Amino acid sequence: MLGSNMGDRQAFLEQAEKIISQNIGMIIVSSSIYETEPWGFLHKDNFLNRCLQVRTDLGPGDIISVIGEIEKAMGRKRIKRDYQERTIDIDILFYNDQVIEQDNLIIPHPLISRRRFVLVPLCEIAQGLIHPLLGQTMGELLDACEDKLLVKPLPSD
């Protein structure tokens, strides 16, 4: 999952995709880009978000390390633990059907079912994917999601 709400948001998403394909693996499919309201904090700028499915030979621990390097190289500053604006945010939502709980990595991402900005683009590319802990498809999770924040497709050029 990619997100940006600072500067040229679309350019940041495109740059992140390019770096991911060079350093993590081949992008198999990507969702449309969605404009979304910030979740968990107030900010004047909306996010652009997109989900990717990536084929990789890297393990989850290696991927999270590469993601940290990409975010840092693209100007993301982690000042505090709370949610904040960012040039780029890259999250691993799933890694096959694995369940991982480590200090710096939890898979599946623990907030998937509560966030429309994740579920809408995820349903576009993997509506029938079953959450390994919740036992529901992404479509079922979206139908049950109580989040009402804006999630709208970015118009195509």
N, C-alpha and C positions, 0 to 999 in steps of 0.2 A: 504494500500500500504506500502510495506516494502522496505527500501533501505539501503545499506551500501557501503562505499568505503574506509574503513580503516581496517587494520589488516586482520584477517581471516573472510572475508566478508560472506562466506557461513555459517560459524558457528554462526555469529551474526544473520543472518536471521533465522536459525534453533532455536536459543535460544529465539529470539523474538516470534516466532510462539508458542513455548512451553509455554512461559509466558502469551501470549494472550489467549491461550486455557485454562489456569488455572485461569486467572483473569478477562477476558472479556466475553468469550463465546466459543462455539464450532465452529471450523473451518469446514465449509461445503465443500468448494472447494478452491483449490489454483492453481494459474497459474504455468507454468514453471518458472524457474529462468532465467532472462535475464541479459546479460552484456550490460551496457549502458554508453555512454559518459556523463560526468557531464553537467547538463543543468543550464545555468545562471551564470556559473563561470568556470574558467580554473583550472584544477588539473591534476596531472600526473596519478592518479589512477582512473580507471573507477568504476562505481557502479555495484553492483548486485541488481536487483529489482525483486519483486514478488507481485502479487495482491492476496488478500485473500477475501473470503466471509465468514463472521462470523455471527452466530446466537447468539444473546445476549438478556438478560433481562435488561441490563443497558441502560439508556438514553444517548444521545450524550454528555451532560455535564460531566456525570460520566466517560464515555469512554475517553474523552480528558484528564481528570485528571489522569486516570490510565495510559494512554499512556505517559504522562509526567513523571510519576514515573518509568515506564519501561525504557524509554530512559535514564533517569538519572542513574538508577541502572546499565545500560549497558554501561556507560561511555560517553554518549553524553554530550558535553560541548557546551552550547549556549553562545558564546563570543560576537557576534554582530548580527545585524539584517540581514546582507547579507548572501547569500548562502555560505556554507563552507563544508569541508570534515566532515564525521561523522561515528561513529561506527554503529549507527542505526538511522534510520528516520522512523517514523510511521505516516502515514497520513490517516485520514478518508476521503474517496472520496465521498461516498454517505451514507445516513442513510434512507433506504427505499426510498420514493420519497419526503422526507421532504426538505424544504428550510429553512436554519437557518443562520442568520447574527448576530453574537455577536462579542464582542471585541476579544475574544480568539478562536473563532470557526466560520468558514464559511463552510456551506454544501449546495450544492455540492462544492467540492474543486474548487476554481475559475480558476485554470489553467489547468484543465483536457484537454480541447480541444486543447491546445497549446503544449502538451507534448507527444511525441511518446513513451517515456519510461513508461508512464502511460497507454496510449491507447493500445499499443500492448499487454501487459499482461492482461489488462482489457478485451480486445476483446476475448482473449482466453477463459475466463470464463463467460463473459456476453456481447457478441457481440450485442445482441438485446436489451439490457437495454437502455431505453430512458432517456436522460438527462432532468430532470424536468423543467429546465429553457430554454434550447436551443431547446427542442422538436425533437432532433435527436438521433438516436441510436449511440452506441459507435462505431460500424462499419462505420457509415456515418461520424462521427467525425474524425476517423482515416483516412478515404479516403480524407478528406478535410484538414488534418493537414499539415502545411507547415514546421514543424520541420524535419530536415534531419539528425539529430545526430544518431550515431550508436545505434541500438537496435538489439541484436542477442541472440538467445537462448544459454544458457550455455550448453555445451555438457554433456550428461548423463555419469555417471561413468560406 
